[in-house]
Amino acid sequence: MPSRHGASRGCVSLMATMFVAATVLFNASSSMAAQPMPGVPTLAPLINQVTPAVVNISIKSRSATEDNPLLRDPFFRRFFNVPDRPPQEMAAGSGVIVDARQGLVITNHHVIRNAAQVIVTLKDRRQFPAQLVGTDPATDIAVLKIEAQNLSALKLGDSDQLNVGDFVVAIGNPFGLGQTVTSGIVSALGRSGLSMEGYEEFIQTDASINPGNSGGALVDLRGDLIGINTAIIGPSGANVGIGFAVPVNMVRAVMTQIVRFGEVRRGRLGIDFEDLTPDAAAKLKLKSADGAVVSNVQAESPADKAGLRRGDLVLAFNGRPVKSGPDLRNRLGLTPVGEDVELTVLRGGQQLAIKVQIAAPQTASTVEGQVVPQLAGLKIANVDRSKPQAPRVEGVLVVGIETGSVAAGYGLRPGDIIAVINRQRVRNINEFLAAVRTIDRAFQMSVVRGDFVLTFTIR
């Protein structure tokens, strides 16, 4: 029968053995956590590679007091019991370092809109004040610059090579929680119609994008940046599996102009266009309905001088296929003034290559009193069809009415579209002037205002 001392020594030996075994297991598990297990899928190496280039952005926005000239006065501040130093609002978003040498950071325009100060926080918790290089509300892209060393940047990919079903990873700062990674697939490409004022060709993904992710990175499994997260659709403003990102090819074009000019300088071609319908494609014996049909060529415009005609089908822009009217609008909207472009058009069954130079946008033209005495004080302009908010109806845009003028007395308003004069369509300023110059008596003018058509009798 063993002694108590022997049993005690046995227990100690057993406990020591168990401790050694536990230590071995702990070290093994720690080693496995540090190094992915062979054959086990993981995104850890990719995440370690790309996350240092994704930053958090916090802003101090201008308060209403700062924007109100009365409340800047100390007397009025005391009278209305407004504190001398009102608290500034803080907001959080995300950004992506795309140039480590220059310290360039891409984010969304809406993240830094009205910001009095922008602070960029890196993954290693370093913080830097950011300078705004420029912003483009139409694409919701802004470029910041920070002065910092040892930065990591993401390589810009090619969003034109994406396919529905490709795996993607979204990285950002949702709800201000800190850097967060979610994954999913490309759900759709070329999404538009989310806004009436923007150039849109969104990548749709089911990777979770929530408030605060705006400006963050959407990367592919090579670790290349293929989009900037910008929007979500959800009844409560939170993710329901439908998120959107600005494709990196659009971001690249916008960034290039902002870095060079401090803004995006959009030009003018001088054409109106619309989608090619399946029926029209069938009549032309085309295999697909890709392309954009030229519905109008503005007189004396770059398109007119280059030989474009109404009815031409634009198939490609600088060698890249054109899918639709919005696709062509986006390409034109990202082409700077003065650049030569080549349009591949189909006319009469033959393909033609037409080179045209993008011109500066037209400024508003004033119709002087002696030219149209019945409408003195009227300021009009041609409708710029390259703008996403351009009205669909053809006509001349009223851009200004002088107070107390003859035109003001008839009830015309800025934003009206003059479409018809005495049953004659007018599509631009030249047609408008040609229609009214020969009139020496009363005439009727049809004006589109919102969803209504108004008729004015001008005497």
C-alpha positions as CSV (number, residue, x, y, z in Angstrom):
1,M,0.0,0.0,0.0
2,P,1.6,3.2,-1.1
3,S,2.5,5.8,1.5
4,R,0.9,9.3,1.7
5,H,4.3,10.8,0.7
6,G,4.4,8.6,-2.3
7,A,0.9,9.6,-3.4
8,S,1.8,13.3,-2.8
9,R,4.9,12.9,-5.0
10,G,2.7,11.3,-7.7
11,C,0.2,14.1,-7.7
12,V,3.0,16.7,-8.0
13,S,4.4,14.7,-10.9
14,L,1.0,14.5,-12.6
15,M,0.4,18.2,-12.2
16,A,3.8,19.1,-13.6
17,T,3.1,16.8,-16.6
18,M,-0.2,18.5,-17.2
19,F,1.4,22.0,-16.9
20,V,4.0,21.1,-19.5
21,A,1.4,19.7,-21.8
22,A,-0.8,22.8,-21.4
23,T,2.2,25.0,-22.1
24,V,3.0,23.0,-25.3
25,L,-0.6,23.3,-26.4
26,F,-0.7,27.0,-25.7
27,N,2.5,27.6,-27.6
28,A,1.2,25.5,-30.5
29,S,-2.1,27.3,-30.6
30,S,-0.3,30.7,-30.5
31,S,2.0,29.6,-33.3
32,M,-1.0,28.5,-35.3
33,A,-2.7,31.8,-34.7
34,A,0.4,33.7,-35.9
35,Q,0.8,31.5,-39.0
36,P,-2.2,30.4,-41.0
37,M,-2.7,26.7,-40.9
38,P,-1.9,24.9,-44.2
39,G,-5.0,24.2,-46.2
40,V,-7.2,26.6,-44.2
41,P,-8.6,29.5,-46.2
42,T,-7.8,32.9,-44.7
43,L,-7.7,36.6,-45.8
44,A,-5.2,37.4,-43.0
45,P,-2.1,37.9,-45.2
46,L,-4.2,40.2,-47.5
47,I,-5.6,42.2,-44.6
48,N,-2.1,42.7,-43.1
49,Q,-0.9,44.0,-46.5
50,V,-3.6,46.5,-47.2
51,T,-5.0,47.8,-43.9
52,P,-2.0,50.2,-43.1
53,A,-3.1,52.2,-46.2
54,V,-6.7,52.7,-44.9
55,V,-7.1,55.7,-42.5
56,N,-9.7,57.1,-40.2
57,I,-10.8,60.7,-40.9
58,S,-12.3,63.0,-38.3
59,I,-13.4,66.5,-39.0
60,K,-14.4,69.6,-37.0
61,S,-17.2,71.2,-39.0
62,R,-18.2,74.8,-39.1
63,S,-21.0,75.7,-36.8
64,A,-24.1,77.7,-37.6
65,T,-22.7,80.5,-35.4
66,E,-19.6,80.8,-37.6
67,D,-21.6,81.0,-40.8
68,N,-24.0,83.6,-39.3
69,P,-22.5,87.2,-39.5
70,L,-24.8,88.5,-36.8
71,L,-23.8,85.8,-34.3
72,R,-20.1,86.7,-34.9
73,D,-20.8,90.0,-33.2
74,P,-20.1,89.8,-29.5
75,F,-23.1,92.0,-28.6
76,F,-25.5,89.7,-30.4
77,R,-23.8,86.6,-28.9
78,R,-24.5,88.0,-25.4
79,F,-28.0,89.1,-26.3
80,F,-28.9,85.6,-27.6
81,N,-26.9,83.9,-24.9
82,V,-24.6,82.2,-27.4
83,P,-21.3,81.0,-26.0
84,D,-18.1,82.7,-27.3
85,R,-16.7,79.4,-28.3
86,P,-19.5,77.1,-29.5
87,P,-18.6,73.4,-29.6
88,Q,-17.6,72.2,-33.0
89,E,-19.3,69.1,-34.4
90,M,-17.1,66.0,-34.9
91,A,-17.6,63.5,-37.6
92,A,-15.9,60.3,-38.6
93,G,-15.2,58.7,-42.0
94,S,-12.5,56.8,-43.8
95,G,-9.9,57.4,-46.4
96,V,-7.2,55.6,-48.5
97,I,-3.6,56.5,-49.0
98,V,-2.8,56.2,-52.7
99,D,0.5,58.0,-52.9
100,A,2.9,57.4,-50.0
101,R,5.6,59.8,-51.3
102,Q,3.3,62.8,-51.7
103,G,1.0,61.8,-48.8
104,L,-2.2,61.8,-51.0
105,V,-5.4,60.5,-49.4
106,I,-8.6,59.8,-51.2
107,T,-12.0,60.1,-49.4
108,N,-15.5,61.1,-50.2
109,H,-16.6,64.7,-50.7
110,H,-19.5,64.3,-48.3
111,V,-17.1,63.2,-45.6
112,I,-15.1,66.5,-45.5
113,R,-17.8,68.8,-46.7
114,N,-17.9,72.0,-44.7
115,A,-14.9,70.9,-42.6
116,A,-13.0,73.5,-40.7
117,Q,-10.3,71.0,-39.8
118,V,-9.5,67.5,-41.0
119,I,-7.5,65.0,-39.0
120,V,-6.2,61.8,-40.5
121,T,-5.4,58.9,-38.1
122,L,-3.3,56.0,-39.4
123,K,-3.5,52.4,-38.3
124,D,-0.5,52.8,-36.1
125,R,-2.4,55.6,-34.3
126,R,-0.3,58.5,-35.6
127,Q,-2.4,61.6,-36.4
128,F,-1.8,64.3,-38.9
129,P,-3.7,67.4,-39.9
130,A,-4.8,67.2,-43.6
131,Q,-4.8,69.8,-46.3
132,L,-7.6,69.8,-48.8
133,V,-6.1,69.5,-52.3
134,G,-9.5,69.6,-54.0
135,T,-12.9,68.1,-54.2
136,D,-15.4,67.1,-56.8
137,P,-19.0,66.9,-55.6
138,A,-20.3,65.4,-58.9
139,T,-18.3,62.1,-58.3
140,D,-18.2,62.5,-54.4
141,I,-14.4,62.3,-54.4
142,A,-12.0,64.5,-52.5
143,V,-8.2,64.5,-52.3
144,L,-6.3,65.3,-49.1
145,K,-2.6,65.7,-48.4
146,I,-0.7,64.9,-45.2
147,E,2.9,65.5,-44.3
148,A,4.1,62.1,-42.9
149,Q,6.9,59.6,-43.3
150,N,6.8,55.8,-43.6
151,L,3.4,55.7,-45.2
152,S,1.8,52.7,-46.9
153,A,-0.2,53.2,-50.1
154,L,-2.6,51.0,-52.0
155,K,-1.9,50.1,-55.7
156,L,-4.7,51.3,-58.0
157,G,-6.3,48.4,-59.9
158,D,-8.4,48.4,-63.0
159,S,-12.1,48.5,-62.3
160,D,-12.9,47.8,-65.9
161,Q,-11.6,44.2,-65.4
162,L,-14.1,43.5,-62.6
163,N,-16.8,40.8,-63.1
164,V,-20.0,40.2,-61.1
165,G,-19.1,37.5,-58.6
166,D,-15.5,38.6,-58.0
167,F,-14.6,38.5,-54.3
168,V,-13.9,41.9,-52.6
169,V,-13.0,43.2,-49.2
170,A,-14.3,46.5,-47.7
171,I,-12.2,48.3,-45.1
172,G,-13.3,51.4,-43.2
173,N,-14.4,52.9,-39.9
174,P,-18.1,52.1,-39.4
175,F,-19.9,54.0,-36.7
176,G,-16.5,55.3,-35.5
177,L,-15.6,51.9,-34.0
178,G,-12.2,51.8,-35.6
179,Q,-10.8,50.0,-38.6
180,T,-13.1,47.1,-39.6
181,V,-12.9,44.6,-42.4
182,T,-15.8,43.0,-44.2
183,S,-16.0,40.7,-47.2
184,G,-18.4,39.9,-50.0
185,I,-18.6,39.8,-53.8
186,V,-19.3,42.2,-56.6
187,S,-23.1,42.1,-56.9
188,A,-23.5,44.4,-60.0
189,L,-21.5,46.9,-62.1
190,G,-22.4,50.2,-63.7
191,R,-25.1,51.1,-61.2
192,S,-26.6,54.6,-61.6
193,G,-29.7,56.6,-60.7
194,L,-28.8,57.0,-57.0
195,S,-28.5,60.8,-57.4
196,M,-29.8,63.3,-60.0
197,E,-26.6,65.4,-59.8
198,G,-23.7,63.0,-60.0
199,Y,-21.6,61.1,-62.5
200,E,-22.4,57.5,-61.5
201,E,-21.1,54.1,-62.5
202,F,-21.1,52.4,-59.1
203,I,-19.8,49.0,-58.1
204,Q,-22.5,47.3,-56.1
205,T,-21.3,44.9,-53.4
206,D,-22.8,42.9,-50.5
207,A,-19.7,43.5,-48.3
208,S,-21.1,45.3,-45.3
209,I,-20.8,49.1,-45.7
210,N,-22.2,51.2,-42.8
211,P,-22.0,54.9,-41.8
212,G,-18.4,55.8,-41.3
213,N,-17.2,53.4,-44.1
214,S,-17.6,56.3,-46.6
215,G,-14.2,57.0,-48.2
216,G,-12.8,53.6,-47.3
217,A,-11.3,51.0,-49.6
218,L,-12.8,48.3,-51.7
219,V,-10.0,45.9,-52.7
220,D,-9.8,42.7,-54.7
221,L,-8.0,39.6,-53.6
222,R,-4.7,40.8,-55.1
223,G,-4.9,43.7,-52.6
224,D,-5.4,46.3,-55.4
225,L,-7.8,49.2,-54.8
226,I,-10.8,48.8,-57.1
227,G,-13.3,51.3,-55.5
228,I,-13.9,53.9,-52.9
229,N,-16.9,53.0,-50.6
230,T,-19.5,55.8,-50.9
231,A,-23.1,54.8,-50.3
232,I,-25.5,52.3,-48.8
233,I,-29.2,51.6,-49.3
234,G,-31.1,50.6,-46.2
235,P,-34.3,51.7,-44.5
236,S,-32.4,52.7,-41.3
237,G,-29.3,54.0,-43.0
238,A,-27.4,50.9,-42.1
239,N,-26.2,47.9,-44.2
240,V,-28.8,45.5,-45.7
241,G,-26.4,43.9,-48.2
242,I,-26.5,46.7,-50.8
243,G,-23.5,49.0,-50.8
244,F,-21.8,51.1,-53.5
245,A,-18.3,52.2,-54.4
246,V,-17.0,54.6,-56.9
247,P,-14.9,52.6,-59.4
248,V,-11.2,53.3,-59.2
249,N,-10.9,54.2,-62.9
250,M,-13.2,57.1,-62.2
251,V,-11.3,58.0,-59.0
252,R,-8.0,58.0,-60.9
253,A,-9.3,60.4,-63.6
254,V,-10.8,62.7,-60.9
255,M,-7.6,62.6,-58.8
256,T,-5.4,63.4,-61.7
257,Q,-7.3,66.6,-62.5
258,I,-7.6,67.6,-58.9
259,V,-3.8,67.2,-58.3
260,R,-3.0,69.1,-61.4
261,F,-5.7,71.9,-61.3
262,G,-7.2,71.8,-57.8
263,E,-10.5,70.9,-59.4
264,V,-12.1,68.9,-62.2
265,R,-12.3,71.0,-65.4
266,R,-15.1,69.4,-67.4
267,G,-15.4,70.2,-71.1
268,R,-18.1,70.3,-73.8
269,L,-18.6,68.2,-76.9
270,G,-21.9,69.7,-78.0
271,I,-24.1,66.6,-78.5
272,D,-27.3,65.2,-77.0
273,F,-27.5,61.5,-76.8
274,E,-29.7,58.7,-75.6
275,D,-29.6,54.9,-75.1
276,L,-29.9,52.5,-78.0
277,T,-33.1,50.6,-77.7
278,P,-33.3,46.9,-78.4
279,D,-35.7,47.5,-81.3
280,A,-33.3,50.0,-82.9
281,A,-30.4,47.6,-82.4
282,A,-32.5,44.8,-84.1
283,K,-33.2,47.1,-87.1
284,L,-29.5,47.9,-87.4
285,K,-28.8,44.2,-87.2
286,L,-26.5,44.6,-84.2
287,K,-25.8,41.8,-81.8
288,S,-26.3,44.0,-78.7
289,A,-27.9,47.2,-77.6
290,D,-24.6,48.8,-76.4
291,G,-23.9,52.3,-77.5
292,A,-25.3,55.8,-77.4
293,V,-27.4,57.4,-80.2
294,V,-26.7,61.1,-81.0
295,S,-30.1,62.8,-80.9
296,N,-28.9,66.4,-81.5
297,V,-25.7,68.2,-82.5
298,Q,-25.4,71.8,-81.3
299,A,-24.5,74.3,-84.1
300,E,-20.9,75.4,-84.1
301,S,-20.0,73.0,-81.4
302,P,-16.8,70.8,-81.4
303,A,-19.0,67.9,-82.4
304,D,-20.6,69.9,-85.3
305,K,-17.2,71.0,-86.6
306,A,-15.8,67.4,-86.3
307,G,-18.6,66.1,-88.5
308,L,-20.8,64.2,-86.0
309,R,-24.4,63.9,-87.2
310,R,-27.8,63.2,-85.6
311,G,-28.5,59.5,-85.7
312,D,-24.8,58.5,-85.3
313,L,-24.4,55.5,-83.0
314,V,-21.3,56.0,-80.7
315,L,-19.8,52.6,-80.2
316,A,-16.5,53.5,-78.5
317,F,-14.7,56.4,-76.8
318,N,-10.9,56.4,-77.2
319,G,-11.1,52.7,-78.1
320,R,-13.1,51.6,-75.1
321,P,-16.6,50.3,-75.8
322,V,-19.5,52.6,-74.9
323,K,-22.3,50.7,-73.1
324,S,-25.0,53.3,-72.8
325,G,-25.9,57.0,-72.7
326,P,-24.9,57.4,-69.1
327,D,-21.6,55.6,-69.8
328,L,-20.8,58.1,-72.6
329,R,-21.8,61.0,-70.3
330,N,-19.4,59.7,-67.6
331,R,-16.5,59.5,-70.1
332,L,-17.2,63.0,-71.3
333,G,-17.5,64.3,-67.8
334,L,-14.1,63.0,-66.9
335,T,-12.3,64.3,-70.0
336,P,-10.5,67.6,-69.4
337,V,-10.8,70.7,-71.6
338,G,-8.5,70.7,-74.6
339,E,-8.0,67.0,-74.8
340,D,-8.5,65.2,-78.2
341,V,-10.7,62.2,-78.2
342,E,-11.6,59.6,-80.8
343,L,-15.2,58.4,-81.2
344,T,-16.0,55.3,-83.1
345,V,-19.5,55.8,-84.7
346,L,-21.7,53.6,-86.8
347,R,-23.3,55.6,-89.7
348,G,-25.2,53.9,-92.6
349,G,-23.8,50.5,-91.7
350,Q,-20.2,51.8,-91.8
351,Q,-17.9,52.4,-88.8
352,L,-16.1,55.8,-88.8
353,A,-13.4,57.2,-86.5
354,I,-14.1,60.8,-85.7
355,K,-11.5,62.9,-83.8
356,V,-12.8,65.9,-81.8
357,Q,-11.3,68.2,-79.2
358,I,-13.2,68.9,-76.0
359,A,-14.0,72.6,-75.6
360,A,-14.5,74.8,-72.6
361,P,-18.1,74.9,-71.3
362,Q,-20.3,77.7,-72.8
363,T,-21.0,80.6,-70.5
364,A,-24.4,82.2,-70.2
365,S,-25.3,84.5,-73.1
366,T,-27.3,87.6,-72.7
367,V,-30.0,88.6,-75.2
368,E,-29.7,92.3,-75.4
369,G,-32.8,94.6,-75.6
370,Q,-32.1,95.8,-79.1
371,V,-31.9,92.2,-80.3
372,V,-35.2,91.1,-78.7
373,P,-36.9,94.2,-77.5
374,Q,-40.0,92.2,-76.3
375,L,-37.7,90.3,-73.9
376,A,-35.2,92.8,-72.6
377,G,-33.5,91.6,-69.4
378,L,-33.6,87.9,-70.4
379,K,-30.4,85.9,-69.9
380,I,-30.3,82.6,-71.6
381,A,-27.8,79.8,-72.3
382,N,-27.6,76.6,-74.2
383,V,-28.3,73.5,-72.2
384,D,-25.0,71.7,-71.4
385,R,-25.9,68.1,-72.2
386,S,-22.7,66.8,-70.6
387,K,-24.1,67.7,-67.2
388,P,-25.9,64.9,-65.4
389,Q,-28.7,67.3,-64.2
390,A,-29.4,68.5,-67.8
391,P,-33.1,68.6,-68.5
392,R,-34.3,66.0,-71.0
393,V,-36.4,68.5,-73.0
394,E,-34.7,70.4,-75.8
395,G,-34.7,74.1,-75.6
396,V,-32.9,77.2,-74.3
397,L,-32.3,77.6,-70.6
398,V,-33.3,80.8,-68.8
399,V,-30.3,81.5,-66.5
400,G,-31.2,85.0,-65.3
401,I,-33.9,87.7,-65.2
402,E,-33.1,91.3,-64.5
403,T,-35.3,92.7,-61.7
404,G,-37.9,95.1,-63.1
405,S,-37.2,94.2,-66.7
406,V,-39.6,93.5,-69.5
407,A,-38.9,89.7,-69.3
408,A,-39.5,89.8,-65.5
409,G,-42.9,91.4,-66.2
410,Y,-44.0,88.4,-68.3
411,G,-43.3,86.1,-65.4
412,L,-40.3,84.2,-66.8
413,R,-38.1,82.6,-64.1
414,P,-34.5,81.2,-64.0
415,G,-34.6,77.5,-64.8
416,D,-37.4,77.8,-67.4
417,I,-36.8,76.0,-70.7
418,I,-38.0,77.9,-73.8
419,A,-38.9,75.1,-76.2
420,V,-41.2,76.6,-78.8
421,I,-41.7,80.0,-80.4
422,N,-44.8,80.3,-82.7
423,R,-44.9,76.5,-83.1
424,Q,-41.3,76.5,-84.1
425,R,-38.9,74.3,-82.0
426,V,-35.8,76.1,-80.7
427,R,-33.0,73.9,-79.5
428,N,-30.2,76.4,-78.9
429,I,-29.5,80.2,-78.7
430,N,-28.9,80.4,-82.5
431,E,-32.3,78.9,-83.3
432,F,-33.9,81.1,-80.6
433,L,-32.4,84.3,-82.1
434,A,-33.4,83.2,-85.7
435,A,-37.0,82.6,-84.5
436,V,-37.4,86.0,-82.8
437,R,-35.4,88.4,-85.0
438,T,-38.1,88.4,-87.8
439,I,-41.0,88.9,-85.4
440,D,-42.4,92.4,-85.3
441,R,-45.7,91.6,-83.6
442,A,-47.1,89.5,-80.7
443,F,-46.0,85.9,-80.5
444,Q,-46.5,82.9,-78.3
445,M,-43.7,81.1,-76.5
446,S,-44.0,77.6,-74.9
447,V,-42.0,77.2,-71.7
448,V,-41.3,74.1,-69.7
449,R,-41.2,74.6,-66.0
450,G,-40.8,71.5,-64.0
451,D,-43.6,69.1,-65.0
452,F,-45.7,71.8,-66.6
453,V,-45.8,73.5,-70.0
454,L,-46.7,77.1,-69.9
455,T,-47.7,79.4,-72.8
456,F,-46.7,83.1,-72.7
457,T,-48.0,85.6,-75.2
458,I,-45.3,88.2,-75.8
459,R,-46.5,91.6,-77.1
